[in-house]
């Protein structure tokens, strides 16, 4: 089941967006991620709070994860996007976070 949560994200100079606006934004981001990834992110969650927009779920490739982040960034209004989507390793079926550059 997909989940959407929200709190008080501030997009411009400290004024908090109304809850309904955050809920609508989270739903638009979810639709955009689903569209751009072809539904490739399972258990997609979009959480919005004062720290930014957080994406969670699972997908089968780092490319799909990047598509999800790009879709969210396009709609973020300049807010930080934190991509916590895990990429499943096809061999063992376990999820792994993206590797960090060294």
Wavefront OBJ file of the C-alpha trace (Angstrom):
o trace
v 0.000 0.000 0.000
v 1.322 3.443 -0.881
v 1.560 5.976 1.904
v 1.630 9.759 1.881
v 2.374 11.822 4.951
v 2.901 15.498 5.497
v 3.778 18.106 8.055
v 4.856 21.726 7.698
v 7.306 22.182 4.844
v 8.308 25.780 4.319
v 9.043 26.634 0.700
v 9.558 30.365 0.891
v 11.061 32.529 3.587
v 9.694 30.600 6.558
v 5.967 30.650 5.781
v 4.534 27.174 6.324
v 2.435 25.716 3.533
v -1.076 24.655 4.618
v -1.548 20.931 5.277
v -3.940 20.531 2.351
v -1.330 22.022 0.017
v 1.303 19.603 1.327
v -1.052 16.660 0.920
v -1.809 17.733 -2.655
v 1.902 18.178 -3.399
v 2.733 14.729 -2.019
v 0.030 13.175 -4.206
v 1.291 15.046 -7.293
v 4.827 13.854 -6.592
v 3.616 10.255 -6.208
v 1.761 10.453 -9.524
v 4.804 11.938 -11.220
v 7.139 9.264 -9.807
v 4.760 6.490 -10.859
v 4.474 7.963 -14.346
v 8.191 8.591 -14.879
v 9.255 5.187 -13.531
v 6.462 3.235 -15.201
v 5.310 2.087 -11.773
v 8.793 0.762 -11.041
v 8.873 1.858 -7.383
v 7.067 -0.578 -5.090
v 5.623 0.532 -1.734
v 6.192 4.167 -2.673
v 5.934 6.635 0.223
v 6.245 10.405 -0.047
v 6.758 12.238 3.244
v 6.973 16.004 3.462
v 8.160 17.834 6.562
v 10.194 20.884 7.488
v 13.429 19.164 6.381
v 12.186 18.478 2.851
v 10.603 15.816 0.685
v 11.454 12.193 1.443
v 10.960 9.295 -0.972
v 10.848 5.693 0.244
v 10.134 2.420 -1.465
v 11.896 -0.280 -3.462
v 12.880 -0.612 -7.092
v 15.021 -2.908 -9.228
v 17.635 -0.474 -10.556
v 19.564 2.645 -9.680
v 18.248 4.123 -12.938
v 14.656 3.778 -11.664
v 15.717 5.354 -8.354
v 17.229 8.299 -10.247
v 14.073 8.715 -12.351
v 12.041 8.892 -9.129
v 14.319 11.560 -7.678
v 14.229 13.616 -10.873
v 10.426 13.475 -10.918
v 10.257 14.660 -7.284
v 12.835 17.408 -7.806
v 10.877 18.771 -10.755
v 7.917 19.358 -8.437
v 9.805 20.282 -5.243
v 9.640 24.055 -5.582
v 13.255 24.225 -4.465
v 12.780 22.092 -1.342
v 15.369 19.441 -0.577
v 14.575 15.954 -1.922
v 15.943 13.006 0.055
v 15.796 9.774 -1.912
v 15.630 6.813 0.479
v 14.384 4.379 -2.182
v 16.201 1.067 -1.888
v 17.411 -0.889 -4.897
v 16.809 -4.651 -4.747
v 19.666 -6.900 -5.775
v 18.224 -9.320 -8.351
v 20.421 -12.183 -7.149
v 19.396 -12.271 -3.494
v 16.185 -10.209 -3.479
v 17.452 -8.016 -0.626
v 17.259 -4.233 -0.776
v 20.371 -2.080 -0.639
v 20.727 1.675 -0.308
v 22.516 3.463 -3.144
v 26.308 3.455 -2.901
v 27.905 6.736 -1.907
v 30.664 8.148 -4.123
v 34.123 7.834 -2.617
l 1 2 3 4 5 6 7 8 9 10 11 12 13 14 15 16 17 18 19 20 21 22 23 24 25 26 27 28 29 30 31 32 33 34 35 36 37 38 39 40 41 42 43 44 45 46 47 48 49 50 51 52 53 54 55 56 57 58 59 60 61 62 63 64 65 66 67 68 69 70 71 72 73 74 75 76 77 78 79 80 81 82 83 84 85 86 87 88 89 90 91 92 93 94 95 96 97 98 99 100 101 102
